[in-house]
């Protein structure tokens, strides 16, 4: 490495010298105190297991549908501490991990899925207002940016195709000049701006606000209360916790990447660790140097992609690229911190925004994403319909978990609705194979994606085979 390149790399790494290894969103003096743990026996109509978005939306909507319903929610640690408090704060309308994935898998349902997704995002915005949840909600939209010529051609072609299909409402193609008028990076060559389909928010404040709304409506919330076992009990179900037990007529499982209490569901998800950095607040001059007056979320179009956005106090969150699968699919706290990835992300950040040279990072963190083989949520029931579950959101759960909550409640009620009639809801993805096949397949896929990014987007035989099997993968 040339001395100038080495000096530049060292400078990028020095930007991390004061970064705390914890999620920026959770490092908040206004963080609420946890509710007490369950230490007795409880009975209820509905037990919700999991205090992330999936469980919180389920409990809240259950009470809004029927205020007389007796609802209990148990959370193994604290509400919002896992994926719901560690993500990038992109709240997308898409229920299918993006339109390309949805169109490839459910072409006959895609217009209905898009409509339901838009209605779901509208409902989230309405709930934030109705319950006075202060979570920095901004419906700014998102720009997918091209940083290579082949990506520009792909974005243009995709925009033309979705326009023909009537799926490009409020989506605008931006050439290099137009995209740099929105956000000024020398790496940006084109963009697709979805003006209404994505909102930015503070993810931990959303989780805390949902908890507060649940408690206000009468949901009994117990934190530091892991659910240990799930067994039939009379006409209902019983869940054992360390210090107590809950008997319920119905149970909704929103545990996502953590081991599902229905064992047969576990093979459908694997943990993929994602990492992010947060800068110090940008000065007015620094912010002016990159524009970004419309505050959209951004993501690049590589297979190993970055996502980035502004916080309410004008920090930049910069995440993605590395997607780390631990052998055996274990979820462990030590995987939440990965300095080698932080160094890589810092270098990518300053390549994108060289005018921000000298900006420091204050936080660096990681967390597990519950990934399934079709990259969007799947649903089901167990124990003769007394238990429902939703999992596999694959990184787009900030918005889609609310839809998943409605699906679980529909399934528990035994109702046929426009949601439960969807093929997406009725069918499951392929399960992951056992080790060492899962690790080998994921490692080969990651290697192939990096190779495709380096070769103008050309997908090798392995990736083409995975595409044909419906197992296409991006980081």
N, C-alpha and C positions, 0 to 999 in steps of 0.2 A: 504494500500500500504506500502510495506517495506521501511525503511528509505533509503536504497541504490537506490531503484527504484524511490522514491520521489526525491532524489537528482539528479538523472539522468534526470528525467522529467523537473525539474527546470532548469537544464543546457541547455536542448533542447529549452525551452521557452526563456531563456536568449539570445539564438542565434538570436532571432527576435527583440531584443531591439532597434536596429537601422534601422529596415526595414521600408522603406518609403511605404506608401499605394498607390502606383501608378505603372503602367506597366513599367518594365525596358526598353522595346523597345521604348516607347514614351518619356522617360526621356533622351533626346538626344540634346546636344547643336546645332547639325546640323539640327534640325527639321525645315522644311521650313515654311515660313510665309504663312498663308492661303490666298487664292485668295479673292478678294472683293465679297460681297453679291450682288445678282441681285437686282437692284433698278429700272428697266425699263421693258418694254415688249420686248420679243425676239420671233423670228420665226426661225425654223430650220427643217431639214429633220428628224433628230432623236434626241429625248430627252432621256437622261439616268438619272434615279433617283437613287441616292445612290453613295457615294464616297468611298466604300470599294472595295475589289477585284472584286466583281461581276460587279459593274458599271464601274470600271476602265478598266477591260479587255474588256467589251462590247464597250466602247467608242474607245479604242485603235484599236481593231480588225475591228470595223466599218470603221475607217479611213484607215487602211491598206488594207481592201478589196476595198474601193473606196475613194481615196484621195479627190474627189470632194464633197463627202457627207458632209453636214453642220451638225455638231454635237454639242450639248450643254449637259453639265453634271451639275446637282445641287446636293449639299450635305448639309444635315441639320446642321451639325456642321463643323468638319474639316476632310479632307481626311485621312482615316486610323485610326480614333480615337477609333472606336468600335472594333468589333471582329478582323478586319484585323490588328490592332496594339496591340492585347492582347493575341494572341495565342502562341503556343509553337514553331512555326517556322518549323514545319514538313510539307514538301511539297511532298505529296504522289502521285504516279501514279494512285492509285485506285480511280475509279469514284463511287464506290459502298459501301463506308465505310468499306473497307477490302474485301478480297476474300471470306471469309466464308459467309458474308452477301450477296454478289453478287451471289455466287453459289447457295445459298438457295432460292433466289428470282427469278433469271433469268438464270437457268441452260443452256437453249438453246442458250443464247446470251453471255455466260460468256467469251468465247474466243474472241469474237468481242469487248466486253467491256474492257477486259484486253489489247487488241491491241490498242484500242482508248485511254486508259489511259496512256499507254507507250508513244504513239505519243504526247499526251497532255503534259506530263512531258518534253519530248524532246523539244517541242515547247516553253515551259516556259524557259528552259535553253537557247534556241536560242534567245528568246526575251530579256532576261537579258543581253546577250552579244551584241545583235544588237543595243539596246538602251543604252548601257553602264550604266546599273543599278547596282550600288555598294550596294549589299544587302547580302554579305557574303555567296553567293551560294556555297554549298558543296554537291556534290552527293555521300554521304557516305553510303547510305543505312540505314537500321534499323534492330535491333535485338529484336524479341519478346522473352522475357525470362520467364522461369518457375521458380517459387519459392516454389512450392509444388510438391510432387511426382506425384499426379494425373495430374498436368499440364505438366510434362515431358512426360507422356504417351500420353496425348492429342496432344502435339506438334509433337511427333514422328509419331503418327498415321495420323495426318493431313499432314505431309510432305510426307508420303507414299502414301496417297490418291491423293494429288495434283500432285505428280510425275506420278502416273498412268494416270491421266487425261491430262498430258502434260501442267500443269499449274505451275510448280515449277522451271522454268528456272531462273538461277542466285540465287536460294534459297538453303541454306546449313543448315543441322541440326548440331547443336553443342552440344556435351555432356558437363557434368559439367566442366571438365578440359578445354575443348576448349572454352567454353563461358567465363570462368574466365581468360583465356589468353587474351581475347579481353577487358573485363572490369571486374575488380576484386572486386566482392562482395561475402561475405560468404553466402548470401541468394540465389545466382544463382545456379540452378541445371541443366539447359539445355537452349537451345535457338534456334531460327530459324533466320538466317541472310539473309535478302533480300538485296542483294548487290547493286542493281541498281534501285529499285523501289521507293526510297525515297531520297529526298535531304533535307539538313538543310539550313535555310536562316534566315536573320534578317527581320521579317515580316513587321515592320513599314517602313524600308528602301525600301522594295519592293513596298509598297503602294505609298510612296513618289516618287520613281523612275517611277512608272507607270503614276502618275500625270504629272511629268515633260515630259515624252514621249508624253502623250496626248496633252499637251499644245503646244509642239514643232510641232506636226502634225496639229495643228489648232483647236483642241477642245476648246470651250469656257467653262471654269470651274468656277462655282460660289459656294463658300463655305458659311457657315452660312445662307443657303437658303433652309429651309425645304419646301418640296412639301406638300401643304395643301389639295388640291382637284384635282380630275381628271375627266374631263367631255368632251363629244364629242363637237367638234367645226368645223362646215362645213365638209370638207372631212377628217379632222384630229382630233386631240385631243388638249385640253388646260389644263395646270396645273397652278394653282394659288399658289403663294408664298407670304410671308408676305409683300413684297414691290413691287412685280411685277407679271408677268405672262409669260408663255412660250407656244406658239402655235407650234405644231409639227405634221408632217405627221405620225410619228410612235413614240411609247414610249416603253422603256425597263425599267422594274422595278427591281432594285437590292437592295431592302431594307431589305431582309432577315428577321431578328427577329422583326424589327420594323413594326408597323401596315401597312399592304399592302393597297395601294390605290384602289385595287380591293377587296371589302369587303368579297366576298365569299371565298377568298383564306386564310383568317385569321385563320380559324378553323383547317387548316392543320399543323400549327406549334405551338410549345410552347417554352418558354424560359427556358433553363436549365443552371444554373450558375455553372461555372467551375473556379477553383482557382489555383494559381501557386506561387512559391517562386523562387527567384534568389539569388545565393550566391555571395559573394565577389569573385574576381578573385583568382583562386587557385595558390599557389606557385608551382615552378617546383617539389619540393619534395612531396607536397600534390598530385599533378597530377600523379606523378610517382607511388604513393602508390595505385592508382586505375587503372593504365594502360591507357586504352581508347585511344591508339595511333591512331586508325582508325576513331575515332570521329563519330561513328554511333549514330543515334537516338536510344533510347531504350524505351520499354514499357513492363510492366509485364503482365501476362496472367490471372490475377484474373478478376472476373466480375467487381469488383470495382478496377479499374487498375490505375497505375501511368504511366506517360510518363516523360522522362527526356533526356536531351541533353546538349552538351557543346556549349557555345557561342564562338564567334571569339576570345574573350579575356580570354577564359578558365574559365568562370563562369559555374555553373551547374544550369540549369532551372529544377525545380522539380514540377510537377503539377498533377492534376487529383484526383482520388479517390472519393471525395465528388462530387455529382451532385445534386444541390439544385434547386428544382422547387418551385417558390413562388406561393402561393394560388392565383388563378385568372389569372395567366399568365402575371403578370405585369412586365414591364421592368423599373427599377428605379435605379438611381445612387447609392443609399445607399446599394443596394445588391452587389455592386462591391467590398465591403470590408467585410471580415468575419474572425475576429481573431480566433474564435474557430476552424475553418478549418485550418488556418495557423499553429496553435499549433499542430494539428493532423499531418499535412504534415511534419513539422519539425521532429517530433518523428519518422515518417516513413523513412525520409531521413537518419537519423543517424543510424537507424536499418539496412538499406541497406548498408551504408558506415560508419561503426564504426571508420575506420581509419581517417575519416575527423572530428572527434570530435574537437570542438573548432572553426570550420569555422562559419562565421557569414552570415546572410542573409541581403541583402541590399534593396530588393524590394519584396513586396507582393501585389498581386492584383487578381481581378476576372473579369468576364465578362459573358455575356449571349451568349449561343449557340442556334442557330435556329434548333430545333429538330423536325423531323417529324416521323411518326409512322413506316416508313420503313428505317430510318436512312441514307438515301442518297437523293440527290436532286430530286425534281420534277419540272415540267415545264408546261406551258400552255399559252393560249392567251385569250384576252377579247376584247370587243368592235369591233367585226367583224374582228379580226386579226390585229387591229391597235396597240394593246398593248400586250407585252409579259412579262412573269415573270419567275423567277427561285428562288427557296428557299428550305430550309430544308436540308442543307449540313451536319448538325449534327457533326460539329467539324472537318471535313476533307475538308474544303473549300479552303485552301491555294492553292491547285492544282486544285481541281475540278471546282472552279468558272470560270476558263478559258474555260473549256469545256462547262459550263453552258452559258457563254457569246456567244459562237458559236451557241449553240442551240437556244438561244433567237433571234439572228440575222437571223438564218435560218427560224425560224417561222415567223418573221416579213416580210421576203422576200417571204413567201409562197412557199419555196423550199422544195422538197423532197430530203433529203440527207441521208447518212448512219447514221447520228445522229438522225434525226427526225423519221426514220423508226424503231428505237429501241422501244421495249415494255417498257423499263424503261422511255422513253420520252413520249410515247403515253398514259401511264396509271398513275393515281395518287394514292398516299397512302390513307389509311383510315383517315378521319378527327378525331381529338380528341373530346371526348364528352364534354358537358358543365360541369361547376362546380355544385356540389362538386365531380362529378364522375371522372373528370380528376385528381384532386389532390389525391383522394382516391386511384385510380388505380396506379398512379405513386408512391405514398408512399408505397403501398403494394408491388409493384415490387422492389423498393429499399430494403425493409426489406427482401424480398425473396432472392435477390442477395447476401446480406451480409450473410444470412444464408447458401446459397450455398457455398460461399467462406469458411465458417467455417466447412462445412461438406463434404470436398473432392470434391467439384464441383457438388454435387447432386442437381438437380433442383426439386423444389417441384411442387405440382399440379398446382399452379397458374402460375409458369413460363412455365410449359409444355403446359398449355392451351394457354398462350400468344404465344408460339412458333408455335402451330398449327394454330393460327389465323394470323401468320405473324407479330406478335408484340413483338418478342423477344427483350430484352433490356440489354445493358451493360452501366456502368457509363460513 
